[in-house]
Amino acid sequence: ERRMFRPPFIQFYECNNVLIENVKIVNSPFWTINPAFCDNVTVHGVTIYNPSKDPKGPNTDGINPSSCRNVRISDCFISVGDDCITIKSGRDADGRKYGKACENITITNCVMLSGHGGVVIGSEMSGGVRRVTISNSSNPQLSSSASFLRLNVLSSLN
C-alpha cells in the first residue's frame, strides 16, 4: 500500500525575495507557510486559522522557515492546532550535511492566539539557528501546557 504525506500548504524552495502578504489561510493540511532554503522572506499581514478541533489536523503549524536567511514575520494573526511559528534548519544527518542555518529572523507585532507554542526554535535544527529577534508579539490564549518561546534542543542532537 502506498502512503502519501500531507503537503505543506505554501512552500517556496531556494527562492529569493519572497513576499507573502495580506492573505487569510484556513484549514491547511500540514505546515501552512514553509519557505525552505530561501533568502529575504517577508510574511506580512497574514491570518492563519487551523483550528485544533474539528477538523483536527496534527502538525498544522503556522509559519515554519527552514534554513532561511533574512526572514521578517510581521503583523500576523495565527491560531493553529500545533506551533504558531517554528524556526527549523534540517533534521539529524541531513541537516548537518547541508549545514544551512536559519538566521536573521525577525518576528514582530504578531498575535498567536492558540497553539502548542508561540515561537518554537527546533525541533529540526541540525543546521543551526542564529540571530532571532522577537518583539511586540503576544499569546493571549495559548494552551495551558504551551509556552510563548520554546527551545527544542535535545531532539536535534542525534
N, C-alpha and C positions, 0 to 999 in steps of 0.2 A: 504494500500500500504506500502510495506516495503522499508525503505530507508537505504542505506549504506553510511558510511562516507568514505572519501578518506583516505587511509592509509599513514603513514609516509613511505618514500622510504626505509630507513635503520633505524632500531630501535633495539638496544640492551637493554635488560631489566634485571636488577640485575646481571650484569656481572662485572668481574674484569679483568684488564689488556687488555683493548680493544685497538686495533690498526687499524686505517683506514688510508691507505697511498697510495699516487700516483695513485688516480683514478679520472676519469672525469665522472660527472653525469649531464645529460641533461634532462630537462622537467620532473622533479619529480612531482608526482600528489599532494603532500602536503608537509609537512616539509621534508627536504631532509635527514638530518642526525639527529637523535633524540635519543641519549643514555639517558636512564631513570634509576635512582637509581643505577648507576654504579660507580665504583671506579677505578682510574688510567686509564683514557681515553686519547688517543693520536690521533689527527686528523692532519695529516701532508701531505703537497703537494697535496691537493685535489682541483680540479676545479669543481665548481658548476655553471651551467648555466641554469636558469629557467627564460626565458625572460618574461617581463611584458606585451608583446604584442604578439598576435597570435602565438602559443596558449597561451591564458591568463589564468593563474591559480591563484586564490586568495590563500593566506596562503602558498605560496611556499617558506617559509623561508629556509635559507641555513643550518645552524648548530644550533641546539637547545638542549644543555644539560639541562636535567631536574632532579633536586635533585641528582646531581652527585658530587663526590669529586675528586680532583686532576685531573683536565682536562687541557690538553695543546693543543691549536689550533695554528698551525704554518704553514707559507709558503703556505697559501691557496689563491685562486682566487675565489671570489664569486660575481655573478651577478644574481639577483633574482627579482621577482615581489613583494616581501614583505620585511621582515627584513633579513639582512645578517646573523647575529649571535644574538640569543636571549637566555638569561640565565633565566631559569624558575625553580620553586620548588613547583608546585602544585597550585590548584585553590580553593579559598574560604575554605569551611569546610573540604574538603578532604585534601587540602594542610596543614591545621592546624592539622588535625587528625594524619597524618603521620609525620609531623614536621621535614622533612628531608631537610636541606638547600642545596643549590647548593654552593659549596665552593672550594676555592683554584683553581681558574680558571686563566689560563694564555693565552693571545691572543697576538701573535707576528708575525711580517713580513707578514701580510695579506693585500691583496688588495680587497676592497669591492667596486666594480665598480658601481653597481646600486642597488637600493632597497629603502624602506621607511626609514630604519635606518641602520647604520653600526653595532654598538653593542647596543643591547637593553636589559635592565635589567627589566624583567617583560614582560608582564602584569600579568602572572600567577606566583606569588612568595610568596604565603602564608606561605610556609615553611622556608623562609628566603634566603638571598644571602649574602655571606661573602667572603672577600679576592679575589677581581678581579683585575688583572693586565693586562693592555693593553699597548703594546709598538710597535713602528716602523710599524704601520699599517696606511693605507690611504683609502680615499674615493674620488677619483678624479671626479666621475660623479654621486654621489647620487642625487636623485630627489631634486628639489629646495625646497620642503617642508620637506625634510629629515634632520636629524642631525646625526653626526657620533656616538655620545653617547647619548642615551635617557633612562631616568628612568620613568617607568610607575608604579607609586606607588599607586595612588588613586584607580585604578580598582581592586587592591588586598586587599583592606581594608574591603570588605563586609563580 
